Amino acid sequence: MPRPALVLFAVLVVAGGVEAASVTEALAEPDAEPGVVENTTEGRFEADEGWGDSSYGRGVSGENYRFARPSEEGEAAQFKVEIPERANYAVYARWPKVKGLNDSVPVGVETASGTKWTKVNQQKNGGRWVRIGEYEMEAGDDHSVKFSRQTGGDDYVAADAVKVRKVSEAAPAREASKGDGPKATSERASASGRSGEDVVREARTWIGVRYRLGGESRRGVDCSGLTMQVYKKFGVSLPHWDDKQYRKGTQVPKGQEKPGDLVFFNEHGRNVSHVGIYAGNGKIIHASDYYNKVTESQMKYINGYVGARRVL
């Protein structure tokens, strides 16, 4: 079925409930350098059927841009950006100059310490590169920048193009020193001495915390933010991204899950889209956008079971 004609205007992502930095003002940057990823760049952009496309407006990068209505359940549009080495990078985004765009669009950047969200005002600075912020990012070739639809109002969110530019070397990892003292040593040692039951007990302390896309604190947390924070207490570092967490640890055969294992789901027919912590007896503890909070529920009621990973 052909898409309806677009008399509107723009695309970005929405962040209702996203804990984000203050709305960013534009800092113009020339777009002549390489490294720009557009929504039409083959194999570098992903969005579900909720995102339309249009070329209407001024300052469109490339052939067109993508747009979507705000939605609490709609998936984010994701740009796959190659990061050559761990370093500090400036991240820029672009949307067209057109009426009807949202003034509070959450843009998430995958950093070395999890996804960081910043809200941008797409009613300003259309057709220009807008500096979202500076972040320490890991080397890799994955979906590093995303635009959320979870935001307020009725105006559209737009996703046109992004670029990432290295600005400085990453700070060297701090080596253990005498100043670490016995506390740091005991914390590292305790990570290997804890059991999956300990992980479950810690996860249960999060029950009732509200769901917030991109959240990673007790003020609000999403599914991968929850697992990241729970395991952080046990000395295990996980990225704030469910499909990246699926690459960690060792695979667990179906039916052999144990308390503390990470369990993954593909609820939308493609890719890993949800993660939780197996609690035993067929139950998981997870940050659920359906219940809008961290809850313990029966795993069998969640669609698209993919598998489990043991990371402790």
VMD Tcl script that draws the C-alpha trace (Angstrom):
set ca {
  {0.00 0.00 0.00}
  {1.55 3.37 -0.93}
  {2.32 5.75 1.90}
  {-0.12 8.67 2.30}
  {1.14 11.94 0.88}
  {3.04 13.89 3.44}
  {1.71 17.35 3.97}
  {3.54 17.43 7.20}
  {6.96 17.77 7.89}
  {9.55 16.10 9.91}
  {10.88 13.17 11.66}
  {12.71 12.43 14.83}
  {12.30 10.46 17.92}
  {10.20 10.83 20.86}
  {11.12 10.50 24.46}
  {8.22 10.39 26.78}
  {9.69 9.43 30.11}
  {13.26 9.58 28.90}
  {15.66 11.02 31.41}
  {17.50 13.48 29.25}
  {19.67 16.51 29.34}
  {18.20 19.94 28.73}
  {17.03 20.84 25.25}
  {20.06 21.48 23.06}
  {20.58 24.59 20.97}
  {22.21 24.23 17.57}
  {25.89 24.58 17.01}
  {26.46 24.73 13.28}
  {29.04 22.43 11.72}
  {30.03 22.04 8.09}
  {28.72 18.87 6.47}
  {31.46 18.49 3.87}
  {33.53 15.96 5.85}
  {33.04 12.21 5.48}
  {31.31 10.02 8.05}
  {27.75 11.23 7.53}
  {25.10 8.51 7.87}
  {21.75 9.33 6.26}
  {18.47 7.50 6.66}
  {18.93 6.25 3.09}
  {22.49 4.99 3.63}
  {22.28 1.29 2.77}
  {22.51 -1.00 5.79}
  {23.02 1.94 8.15}
  {19.49 2.86 9.22}
  {16.66 0.93 10.83}
  {13.07 1.98 11.60}
  {9.76 0.13 11.81}
  {6.63 0.72 9.77}
  {5.58 3.55 12.07}
  {8.10 5.81 10.35}
  {7.13 7.42 7.05}
  {9.39 9.21 4.60}
  {9.23 12.61 2.93}
  {11.39 15.06 1.00}
  {9.20 18.06 1.90}
  {11.00 20.95 3.56}
  {14.28 22.81 3.28}
  {17.75 21.57 4.11}
  {16.99 17.86 3.70}
  {20.16 15.77 3.80}
  {20.15 13.41 0.82}
  {16.98 12.14 -0.83}
  {14.53 12.36 2.08}
  {14.04 12.06 5.83}
  {11.91 9.86 8.09}
  {9.09 11.03 10.35}
  {6.71 9.57 12.93}
  {4.06 10.57 15.42}
  {4.94 10.49 19.13}
  {4.20 7.09 20.64}
  {4.83 5.46 24.01}
  {5.18 2.07 22.32}
  {6.73 2.98 18.96}
  {10.28 1.86 18.29}
  {13.15 4.27 17.87}
  {14.82 4.99 14.54}
  {18.45 3.87 14.69}
  {21.57 4.96 12.82}
  {24.44 2.49 12.55}
  {27.71 4.37 12.91}
  {31.21 2.90 12.70}
  {33.36 3.95 15.65}
  {37.01 3.18 14.77}
  {38.45 3.31 18.29}
  {37.51 4.06 21.85}
  {37.75 7.83 22.12}
  {35.75 10.98 22.77}
  {33.44 11.90 19.90}
  {31.18 14.82 19.07}
  {27.80 13.60 17.83}
  {25.67 15.69 15.44}
  {22.13 15.24 14.14}
  {20.17 16.87 11.34}
  {16.50 17.40 10.51}
  {14.81 19.51 7.81}
  {13.47 23.03 8.21}
  {9.74 22.44 8.11}
  {6.69 23.13 10.23}
  {5.10 20.47 12.39}
  {8.13 19.06 14.18}
  {8.37 18.31 17.88}
  {10.14 20.64 20.30}
  {11.36 17.89 22.65}
  {12.82 14.91 20.75}
  {15.04 12.47 22.68}
  {18.25 11.48 20.90}
  {20.12 8.56 22.46}
  {23.85 7.96 22.00}
  {25.45 4.63 22.89}
  {28.45 5.49 25.05}
  {31.08 3.49 26.89}
  {28.92 3.72 30.01}
  {25.45 3.20 28.53}
  {22.91 5.11 26.47}
  {22.87 8.85 27.15}
  {19.78 10.85 26.15}
  {19.51 14.48 25.14}
  {16.33 16.27 24.08}
  {16.51 18.47 21.00}
  {14.10 21.10 19.74}
  {13.36 20.26 16.10}
  {11.32 23.41 15.69}
  {14.66 25.24 15.53}
  {17.82 24.93 13.45}
  {16.29 22.86 10.66}
  {18.59 22.11 7.75}
  {21.72 22.49 9.90}
  {23.99 20.16 11.81}
  {23.17 20.34 15.51}
  {25.75 19.21 18.02}
  {24.04 16.80 20.42}
  {27.01 16.47 22.75}
  {30.43 14.93 23.32}
  {30.68 11.31 24.46}
  {33.23 8.61 25.16}
  {32.31 5.80 22.75}
  {33.56 2.25 22.33}
  {35.06 0.93 19.09}
  {32.52 -0.97 17.01}
  {30.08 -0.88 14.14}
  {26.60 -0.86 15.57}
  {23.47 1.24 16.07}
  {25.09 4.07 18.01}
  {22.57 6.92 17.62}
  {18.81 6.59 17.94}
  {15.77 8.86 17.85}
  {12.93 7.99 20.22}
  {9.22 8.50 19.58}
  {8.46 8.60 23.30}
  {7.78 12.29 23.75}
  {4.87 14.57 24.47}
  {2.63 16.54 22.15}
  {1.25 15.72 18.72}
  {4.04 17.14 16.58}
  {6.19 14.84 14.50}
  {9.67 13.61 15.24}
  {12.17 13.49 12.38}
  {15.28 11.44 11.65}
  {17.34 12.61 8.69}
  {21.08 12.14 9.22}
  {23.77 11.89 11.89}
  {27.54 12.15 12.01}
  {30.19 11.39 14.60}
  {33.59 13.10 14.75}
  {36.51 12.26 17.03}
  {37.58 15.14 19.23}
  {40.11 13.60 21.65}
  {41.60 10.39 23.00}
  {39.73 8.53 25.72}
  {41.07 8.86 29.24}
  {43.34 5.89 30.05}
  {41.87 3.25 32.29}
  {42.89 3.90 35.87}
  {45.06 1.16 37.27}
  {44.51 -0.20 40.73}
  {46.70 1.55 43.27}
  {47.26 1.62 46.99}
  {44.64 4.28 47.14}
  {42.05 1.71 46.06}
  {42.47 0.08 49.42}
  {40.96 -3.21 50.61}
  {37.43 -2.10 49.73}
  {38.07 -2.06 45.98}
  {39.91 -5.37 46.20}
  {37.09 -6.98 48.13}
  {34.50 -5.66 45.65}
  {36.37 -7.20 42.72}
  {36.77 -10.46 44.58}
  {33.11 -10.55 45.60}
  {31.98 -10.36 41.97}
  {33.15 -13.92 41.32}
  {31.86 -15.15 44.67}
  {28.23 -14.15 44.21}
  {25.53 -16.48 42.94}
  {22.60 -16.07 40.60}
  {20.32 -15.99 43.65}
  {22.18 -12.89 44.83}
  {21.50 -11.30 41.45}
  {17.79 -12.10 41.76}
  {17.65 -10.60 45.25}
  {19.25 -7.41 44.00}
  {16.90 -7.30 40.99}
  {13.88 -7.59 43.30}
  {14.93 -4.41 45.09}
  {14.14 -2.62 41.81}
  {10.54 -3.88 41.61}
  {8.16 -0.95 41.37}
  {10.69 1.46 39.84}
  {8.96 3.10 36.91}
  {9.80 2.26 33.31}
  {11.62 5.00 31.44}
  {13.17 4.57 28.00}
  {16.91 5.17 28.29}
  {16.73 5.26 32.09}
  {19.41 3.64 34.20}
  {18.60 4.75 37.76}
  {15.93 4.21 40.41}
  {14.19 7.34 39.12}
  {13.38 5.39 35.95}
  {14.88 2.46 34.07}
  {14.39 0.49 30.86}
  {14.98 -3.23 30.35}
  {18.69 -3.16 29.51}
  {19.30 -0.34 31.97}
  {17.93 -2.56 34.74}
  {20.12 -5.55 33.87}
  {23.12 -3.26 33.44}
  {22.68 -1.71 36.89}
  {21.93 -4.98 38.68}
  {25.01 -6.70 37.30}
  {27.16 -3.63 37.85}
  {26.83 -4.30 41.58}
  {28.46 -7.69 41.02}
  {31.38 -6.39 39.03}
  {29.95 -7.27 35.61}
  {29.94 -4.47 33.02}
  {27.08 -4.67 30.50}
  {26.29 -2.19 27.70}
  {22.99 -0.32 27.88}
  {21.61 -2.11 24.84}
  {19.69 -5.40 24.88}
  {21.08 -6.87 21.65}
  {24.64 -6.07 22.74}
  {24.01 -7.77 26.08}
  {22.96 -10.85 24.11}
  {26.56 -11.17 22.93}
  {27.92 -11.34 26.47}
  {28.59 -14.42 28.59}
  {27.84 -17.98 27.51}
  {24.74 -19.37 25.86}
  {22.33 -21.37 28.00}
  {20.28 -24.16 26.33}
  {16.52 -23.69 26.48}
  {15.08 -25.27 29.58}
  {18.35 -25.03 31.50}
  {18.01 -21.42 32.64}
  {19.08 -20.72 36.22}
  {18.30 -17.79 38.51}
  {20.40 -14.80 37.52}
  {20.65 -15.68 33.83}
  {19.81 -12.97 31.31}
  {16.82 -13.95 29.16}
  {16.13 -12.31 25.81}
  {13.07 -11.82 23.63}
  {12.20 -10.74 20.11}
  {8.75 -9.26 20.58}
  {8.41 -7.55 17.20}
  {9.57 -10.18 14.73}
  {13.13 -9.00 14.28}
  {16.21 -8.54 16.45}
  {16.44 -8.76 20.24}
  {14.05 -6.20 21.71}
  {13.76 -7.08 25.41}
  {15.86 -8.50 28.24}
  {15.18 -9.56 31.81}
  {16.70 -11.56 34.65}
  {15.51 -15.12 35.16}
  {14.15 -15.49 38.70}
  {13.37 -19.22 38.69}
  {10.10 -21.15 38.35}
  {9.46 -19.71 34.90}
  {9.49 -16.10 36.10}
  {11.61 -13.10 35.15}
  {12.28 -9.70 36.66}
  {12.24 -7.02 34.00}
  {11.52 -3.37 33.29}
  {8.26 -3.63 31.39}
  {6.94 -0.86 29.16}
  {3.55 -2.68 29.23}
  {3.25 -2.41 33.03}
  {5.27 0.84 33.03}
  {7.47 -0.41 35.88}
  {9.92 -3.09 36.97}
  {7.95 -6.21 37.74}
  {8.27 -9.98 38.21}
  {6.10 -11.92 35.80}
  {5.71 -15.24 34.03}
  {8.15 -15.57 31.16}
  {5.67 -17.56 29.06}
  {3.51 -14.48 28.55}
  {6.28 -12.57 26.79}
  {6.43 -13.17 23.03}
  {9.46 -14.26 21.04}
  {11.79 -16.01 23.46}
  {15.28 -15.92 21.91}
  {17.49 -17.52 24.53}
  {19.48 -17.01 27.73}
  {23.05 -15.97 28.53}
  {25.03 -16.62 31.70}
  {27.31 -13.71 32.52}
  {28.12 -14.16 36.23}
}
mol new
graphics top color blue
foreach p $ca { graphics top sphere $p radius 0.5 }
foreach p [lrange $ca 0 end-1] q [lrange $ca 1 end] { graphics top cylinder $p $q radius 0.2 }
display resetview
